[in-house]
Amino acid sequence: MAIDPKTVESDRVLILDYGSQYTHLITRRIRALSVFSLCISGTSSLKTIADHKPRVVILSGGPHSVHTPGSPSFPDGFVEWAESNGVFVLGICYGLQLIVQRLGGEVRVGEKQEYGRMEIEVEKALGLFGSKNCGDTQSVWMSHGDEAAKLPQGFEVVARSKQGAVAAIQNPLRRFYGLQYHPEVTHSPEGMETLRYFLFDVCGVKASWKMENVLDEEIKVINETVGPDEHVICALSGGVDSTVAATLVHKAIGDRLHCIFVDNGLLRYKEMERVMETFERDLHLPVTCVDATDQFLSELKGVDDPEKKRKIIGKEFICIFDDFAHELEQKLGRKPSYLVQGTLYPDVIESCPPPGSGSTHSHTIKSHHNVGGLPKDMKLKLIEPLKLLFKDEVRQLGKILNVPEGFLKRHPFPGPGLAVRVIGDVTLGNYLDTLRLVDEIFIQSIKDAGLYDVIWQAFAVFLPVRTVGVQGDQRTHGHAVALRAVTSEDGMTADWYPFEGKFLADVSQKICNSVRGVNRVSYDITSKPPSTIEWE
C-alpha cells in the first residue's frame, strides 16, 4: 500500500521508458522543479497511460532503432488520445524518432553518427527555444546513430547540430515536440533550463509537488487503509528509509505501530546500540530489539553465492516478522495486519523489465531489495509509504517529521547488511568482526576530514583472498580489504569519489596498524554503471 500516483493532486508528467540509462534522471529533474513525474514502461497500454491523466507525456531515449522489428513503441491510438485530451508530448532521442516515424516522417541511419558532447544551433526561437535567439548555440549530450531525415507534415526544425542533423523539432498545433539530445544529463548544461521552459512556459504546468503535500496524503492513505482496530508491524533496519517510514506511520496511527529491530549478526560496528538510542531517545518509537545472530549465521554457513545469501536473509527476516506478529497476536488478542517497508522509487524502477526485452520479468539487479526476495506466501500485507520517492525526497520528508538531521544524513546500508560486503561465506574465521573494524576506521576518517556529507555512500569490503605482506620485519599472509566511496543523486548512477592520495594513505596505514590480520587495502574506482555500488 502506498499513495496511488493517479490520485496525486498535481499536474503530472508521465515518462514512457524505452530503456535509456538516463530515463530515471528525467523523472528526477522534473521533480526537482516541484512537478510530480512518474516513469512507466514505454509499452504500457493506452488505458494505463490515460488512467494516469498526465498533463505531459515524455517519450524517453533507448538503445533501440525504430527500424528494428519488434522495437518498443507507444500503443496504437496514443497520438489521437493525446491530441483529443490536450496532452503535450516530448520525445527525447529515440522518443523523437518514434514521433517522426509514427506520425508519417522518415528516420534513417545517420551519415555521421553523433555521440557525446556536440554543439547545436537554434534555428527558430520558438517552442522549446522560445527563450533563446536565432543563432544561439549550446553544448548538449548526443547518443544516436539514426536521425530524422523527413519530418511529418506540420513539423518544423527548431535546432540543428553543427553537423547539420536535426536536433529539435516541434508541431505546436498538435502539441508534439522532440529533442534529439538528452537535456536531463549534466553534460547538457542548459538542459534543465530547456525542460523548465518547456514545462512551465510551453505546457503551462504548475509547480505544486511539495513534500508537505506528500506527508498529508500519505497519512490520509494510511488511515483509510488501516482499520481503527488494526495493528501494524514495521521492520526497522536502522537506515534512513525504514526510519522515516516508521515515523510517518507512527504519526498516522500512534501506538498501533509495533516496530522490530533485528540484530542479524550482519550489522556495522556498534550499530545496534547506536540506532536503538536514536529510536528511543529522539523518535520515541515503540521498538522491540531481537537478537537473531545465531539464527541468521547458521543458515548462511557455507553459502558463497550472493543471490542465495540475499534469499536466505529475506526468508529469515520474514520468519522473524511472522513470529513477532504471532507474539503480538497473543498479547493483543488479534493478528497484526500489515508490515511497513521503506521501499523507494529507485527500487521499483530497478525491478521493472527492460523495454523491448521481450520479457515480462526484470533482469535481477537485487533480490532482498524491498521489492524482490519476499516470499509469495507472506502473511502480512505491505505498507510502502515511500514507494514514489527518491532518497533525497525521503530525507526532505524526514526533516518535516523531525527525524534528527544527523540520522537523515546517514549513508545507505543494504538490507542484507555485511553479507553483501563479505565476498563469499560470511561465517568463516573472524571475517565479520574484521570488516566492522575496517569499515569503522574508514567512515570515521571520512567524518574527521569533513567529507561525510558530500559522499553518497562509503563502506569497506572484505575480500576472500590472502596476500603477502611485511609487518614488524616479518613476512605475513594476511587479508585484503577494499574501500568504496561514491557520489550520487539518487543511487541509480554513481561516480567514485576522488580522495586525495594522502587521505587514502593515512586510512590504509590506520587499518593495517589497527586491524589484526589485514595487510592490504585497495580503493575501488569503478562507477555505476558499469558496476553496481555494492560488490554483491
Order of alpha helices (4+ residues) and beta strands (2+ residues): beta-alpha-beta-alpha-beta-alpha-beta-alpha-beta-beta-beta-beta-beta-alpha-alpha-beta-alpha-beta-alpha-beta-alpha-alpha-beta-alpha-beta-alpha-alpha-alpha-beta-beta-beta-alpha-beta
